[in-house]
């Protein structure tokens, strides 16, 4: 399995050639809407990907971005599009003959007969927001989506996690670095990958400290084995 960070909260999972995109943001839509322009140029090669599945965790424009998603939804390849209520409606309205799956909390969907994805609770300003558990090859990965630290979340998580991907920016109803570190220790994942920094802000991720921390590099595969210079073990 290979996982690539696309910036902000975007991730690309490559599981034996089966491609899953989660919350890709490859435009400057937030700059147009709010004046917070992206600080790293769009790498257009990622707009040419033809994913097998696309997951959007909630409706905010840096997670469900029409300017990015049009590249995937306009293609001839039929893909499975998973999103919670609200996001699901918006995506269906973008057209295309895709398989639009209502992916609300506690929903489970099997992809490619070997990949299980589960929607779990997220505490965010979009009341339908979700996190995602992805199980494949005996591994379990948890993408929290945008969320605050909330006790309800832990009730829906499995007992073992190999990696967690979580926000650390502390704005817009997301965890700050201290709460994200407490959260990571609580879930006990072997690898902890901080997201939601550096693309629209000047946040320094090295201020986020916890066991298993792996600081990702935009557009690069994340070394989930811990072999990079910004790992804490």
Residue pairs with C-beta under 8 A, 6 or more apart in sequence:
1 13
1 14
1 15
1 16
1 136
1 137
1 139
2 13
2 14
2 221
3 11
3 12
3 13
3 14
3 141
3 163
3 221
3 222
3 224
4 11
4 12
4 14
4 219
4 220
4 221
4 222
5 11
5 193
5 195
5 216
5 217
5 218
5 219
5 220
5 222
6 12
6 24
6 25
6 26
6 46
6 218
6 219
7 25
7 26
7 38
7 40
7 198
7 199
7 218
7 219
8 23
8 25
8 62
8 195
8 196
8 199
8 200
9 22
9 23
9 25
9 57
9 62
9 63
9 145
9 146
9 165
9 167
9 195
9 196
10 21
10 22
10 23
10 24
10 25
10 26
11 21
11 22
11 23
11 143
11 165
11 195
12 19
12 20
12 21
12 22
12 24
12 46
12 49
12 51
13 19
13 20
13 21
13 22
13 134
13 141
15 112
15 114
15 115
15 136
15 137
16 137
18 52
18 53
18 111
18 112
18 115
19 49
19 50
19 51
19 52
19 53
20 51
20 52
20 53
20 54
20 55
20 111
20 115
20 117
20 134
21 49
21 51
21 53
21 54
21 55
21 72
22 54
22 55
22 56
22 57
22 132
22 143
23 55
23 56
23 57
23 62
23 63
23 64
23 145
24 46
24 54
24 65
24 68
24 69
24 72
25 61
25 62
25 63
25 65
25 68
25 199
26 42
26 43
26 46
26 47
26 65
26 68
26 71
27 42
27 65
27 67
27 68
28 37
28 38
28 42
29 61
29 62
29 65
29 66
29 67
29 68
30 36
30 37
30 38
30 61
30 62
30 200
31 37
31 38
33 61
36 200
36 201
37 200
38 199
38 200
39 198
39 199
39 200
39 202
40 198
40 199
40 218
43 219
46 219
47 68
47 71
48 71
49 72
50 72
50 75
50 77
50 79
51 72
51 79
52 79
52 80
52 111
52 112
53 79
53 80
53 81
53 82
53 111
53 117
54 69
54 72
54 79
54 80
54 81
54 82
55 81
55 82
55 83
55 103
55 117
55 132
56 63
56 64
56 69
56 81
56 82
56 83
56 87
56 91
57 63
57 83
57 84
57 87
57 122
57 129
57 130
57 131
57 132
57 143
57 145
57 146
58 64
58 84
58 86
58 87
58 122
58 124
58 126
58 128
58 129
58 130
58 145
58 146
59 86
59 87
59 90
59 126
59 128
60 126
60 146
60 172
62 200
63 145
63 146
64 83
64 87
64 90
64 91
66 94
69 91
69 94
70 94
72 79
73 79
73 81
73 91
73 94
73 95
73 96
73 98
74 96
78 97
78 98
78 99
79 98
79 99
80 98
80 99
80 101
80 109
80 111
81 91
81 98
81 99
81 100
81 101
82 101
82 103
82 109
82 117
82 119
83 90
83 91
83 100
83 101
83 102
83 103
84 102
84 103
84 104
84 105
84 119
84 128
84 129
84 130
85 102
85 104
85 128
86 126
86 128
87 126
87 128
88 100
88 101
88 102
88 103
91 100
92 100
101 109
103 109
103 117
103 119
103 130
104 119
104 128
104 130
105 119
105 120
105 121
105 130
105 156
106 118
106 119
106 120
106 156
107 118
107 119
108 116
108 117
108 118
108 119
109 116
109 117
110 116
110 117
111 117
114 136
114 137
115 134
115 135
115 136
116 134
116 135
116 136
117 132
117 133
117 134
117 135
118 132
118 133
118 135
119 130
119 131
119 132
120 130
120 131
120 132
120 133
120 142
120 153
120 156
120 157
121 130
121 131
121 150
121 152
121 153
121 155
121 156
122 129
122 130
122 131
122 144
122 145
122 146
122 147
122 153
123 129
123 147
123 148
123 149
123 150
123 152
123 153
123 173
124 145
124 146
124 147
124 148
124 173
124 174
125 172
125 173
126 146
129 145
129 146
129 147
130 145
131 142
131 143
131 144
131 145
131 147
131 153
132 142
132 143
132 145
133 140
133 141
133 142
133 157
133 158
134 140
134 141
134 142
134 143
135 141
139 162
139 163
140 158
140 160
140 161
140 162
141 161
141 162
141 163
141 164
141 165
142 157
142 161
142 163
142 164
142 165
142 187
142 189
143 164
143 165
144 153
144 164
144 165
144 166
144 167
144 183
146 167
146 172
146 173
146 174
146 196
147 153
147 166
147 167
147 173
147 174
147 175
148 173
148 174
148 175
148 179
149 175
149 179
149 180
149 182
149 183
154 186
154 187
157 187
160 188
161 187
161 188
161 189
161 190
162 189
162 190
162 191
162 224
163 189
163 190
163 191
163 192
163 193
163 224
164 183
164 184
164 187
164 189
164 191
164 192
164 193
165 193
165 195
166 175
166 180
166 183
166 184
166 192
166 193
166 194
166 195
167 174
167 175
167 180
167 194
167 195
167 196
168 174
168 175
168 176
168 177
168 180
168 194
168 195
168 196
168 197
168 203
168 205
168 208
169 176
169 196
169 197
169 201
169 203
170 176
170 177
170 179
174 196
175 183
177 194
177 207
177 208
177 209
180 194
180 208
180 210
181 208
181 209
181 210
184 192
184 210
184 211
184 212
184 213
185 210
185 211
189 212
190 212
191 212
191 214
191 224
191 226
192 210
192 211
192 212
192 213
192 214
193 213
193 214
193 215
193 216
193 222
193 224
194 205
194 208
194 213
194 215
194 216
195 216
197 203
197 205
198 205
198 218
199 218
205 215
205 230
206 215
206 230
209 232
210 232
211 232
211 233
212 226
212 231
212 232
212 233
213 230
213 231
213 232
214 222
214 223
214 224
214 226
214 228
214 230
214 231
215 228
215 230
215 231
216 222
223 231
226 233
